[in-house]
């Protein structure tokens, strides 16, 4: 009986160890290093099914697909890595290289000063990052105000008061940017073309006219959805309808 219990305990321990995310991640990394990219992908996706997602997970998935020359999957996973952590420089650099594998050349419309500021500064952090900064500025501002309240010398009171006001100003800015980024994430939807080649229609029907063609790996903005069709917009301003099966929307599980 004791022997049977030992066997059961051994198999349970092995199963738990195999399901450990850190163990799976390490095994996947080891498989990647020896060129077993498909096996590595299977383990990374297993971690994803456990809802243990991270920027590093999607970055590694992107690397595996890049090695297999799967353009759409590569770009899709690098984009997801940047959705979680916009400051992931490795994912950003690799995404630039991956986009060179795409066929479509799309000239973006000129951007306003506000749009350039948004992309260069505000979008460098996610709404969670801005929210964390807001909490930090809130705590720091409150602490400095307490120092101001309990200080006796005019110079110190002036310093703490001005410093607390600056912190509260940064608090307001951080909250505003956090709300903006959250609102953008909820209202703006993007996707990656997964079909090798797809015709974009002028209406959400099969017998409508094709107005242009897109290829795998191209990123589009999703504006609307009707039945099995999605309305998309390109950076150059072109708008059309695509079969939903040819597009994979960027979203975090």
N, C-alpha and C positions, 0 to 999 in steps of 0.2 A: 504493500500500500504506500509506504513512504517513498519507494522507488518511483511509483507512478506519479506521486505528487511532485517529485523532483523533476520528472520529465515535463509535466504540465507547467511548472514554474519556469523551466528553461525555455519552452516555446513561447510563453507569455512574455518573458524578458526579451527574447529575440524580436518578437512582433513589436513591442513598445519601442525598442531601440531602432527598428527599421522605420517606424513612424515618426521618430524624433526629427523635427524640421532641421535642426542644426546638422544632424547626421546625414539627412537627405541632401541638404545643400552642399555639404562637403563631398559626398559621393558624386553629385552632379558636376561639381567643379573638377573632380579628379577625372571623370569621364571626358569632360571637355578638353582637359590637358592632353589626353591620349588620343584625341580625335574622334571619340565616339559621341558625335553631336546629337544624333537622334535619341540615343539612350539618355543623354544629359537633359534633353528637352523634356522627355517623359518624366524625369524626376523633378525638374523645375515646375512642370505643370501639376505634378502631384502636390507640391508645396502650395501652389496657387489654390488648389481645391480645398485646402485646409484654411483658406482665407488669411494666410500668413504672407501677405503681399508686401513688397518693398521695391524701392527704386532699383536696388542692386539685383533683385530677382529678374525684373523685366530687362535690365541691362544685359544680364548674362544670357537670357533667352534671345535677345537681339543678336548677341555675338554668335550664338549657335546657328541661328538662321542665316546670318551673314556668311558663315563658313559653308553652309549648304546652298548658298546663292539663292535663297528665297527672299526676293526683294520686298514684297508686301509685308510678310511676317517680320522681317528685320526692322523696317521703318515703324511698323505698328508697335512693336515692343519697345523700341527706343523712345517713341513718343509717350508711351505709358510710363516709362521710367521718369521722363521729364514732367509728366503730370503730377507724379508723387513728389518729386524733388527737382524743381527747375534749376537748381544749382549743381546738378550732376554733370560736371564738365565732360567726363568720359562719354556719357551717353550723348551729350550735345555734339561733341566732336565726331563720334562715330556716326551719328545721324547725318551729319554733313557729307561724310564719305558715302553713306548708303544712298543718299538722294542722287548721287552722281550715277547710280545704276538705273535710275528711272528714265523712261523715254520722253515723257511730256515735259516741254519747256513752257513755263507759265510766267509771264512778266507781270509782277505785282503792280497794282495801281499805286501812284504816289501817295505817301502817308503824310498826314498833318503833323504838326509839332506835338500835339497832344498824344496822337497814336505812337509817335516815336518815343516819347517820354514813358508812355505806358509799357511798351515792349522793353525799353532799355532799363527801366527801374522797377516799376510796380510788379510786372510779371516775373521778375527775378525771384520773387518769393511767392509761395502758395498762400491761400487765405488762412491756413493754419499757422504758417510762419508769422504772418502779420498779426494774427490774434495773440500769439505768444509774445510778440514784441509789445503789443498793447498792454498785456498783463504786467510785463516787466516795467514799462514806463509808468503804469498806474501805481505799482508798489514803490518804485523809486520816487515818484512825485509825492506820494503820501509820506514817505520817510523824510524827505527833504523838508516838507511842510512842518512836520513835527520838530525837526531841528530848528526851523525858523521860529516856531512857537515858543520853544524852550530856551532859545538863545537870548543873551542879554546885550551883547555889544552890537551897535548899529551896523557895523561892517559885516558881521556874520549873518545878522538877520536879513540884510539886503542880499547877500550872496545866496543864502538858502531860499529866500523868497523867489528871486529871479530864476534860480535853478529849478525850483518846483514848478514854476509857470512854464518853463521850457519843456519839462517832462510831460506836463499835462497837454501841451500843444502837440508834442509827438504822439501822445496817447490818442488824441483826436484824429491825427493823420493816420495812425496805424489802424484804428477802428474803421475809418473811412475806406482805406485801401483793402482791408480784410473783407468788408462788406461788398466792395466792388468786385473783388476776385471771386468771392462766393457766388455773387449774382451772375457774373460772367460764366462761371462753371455750370450753373444751373440752366442758364438760358442759351448759351452758345454751345453747340454740339459739332464735333468734327469727326471725320472718318477717313479711312484709308481704302483706296481701291484695291480689291483683292483679285478681281478678274484680270486675266492676262490682257484682255482687250474688251472694252465695252462701249456701246453707243449711247450717247446722252440724248434723250428725246425732248421735244418741246412741250410734251404733255404726258401725264401718267397713264399712258395706254400703249399697247404693243404696236398698234397700227399708226401711231403718231410719227412725225418726221424726226429723223436723227439730225441734230444740229452740230454736234462735234463728237470726237472720240477721245476716250481716256484709256490709260494703261495702268498696270499694277504699280502700286507704290505711291501714287499721287494722293496728296492730302487735300480734302475738300471740306467746306463748311456745310453742315446739314441744316437746312432751313425749315423743312416740313416733311410730313409723311402722309401718303394716301395709299391705302391698301398695301400692295407689295412694292410700292415705289417711294423713293425719297427725293425731295427737291434739294439740289445742291448748288453751291456757289463757289467759283474759283477765285483765286487772288486777283485775277485780271478783270473780275466783274461778271464773267459769263455765268449764266444761270440755266439749269436744265433739270430733267428728271432721269433718275437711274434706277435700274432694277435693284431692290434692296439686297438681293443675294450677291450682288457684285461689290458690295460695300460692307466694311466692318466698322462700326461706330466705336470711337475711342471712349472708353469708360473704365473706371476702376471698380472691381468687384466689391 
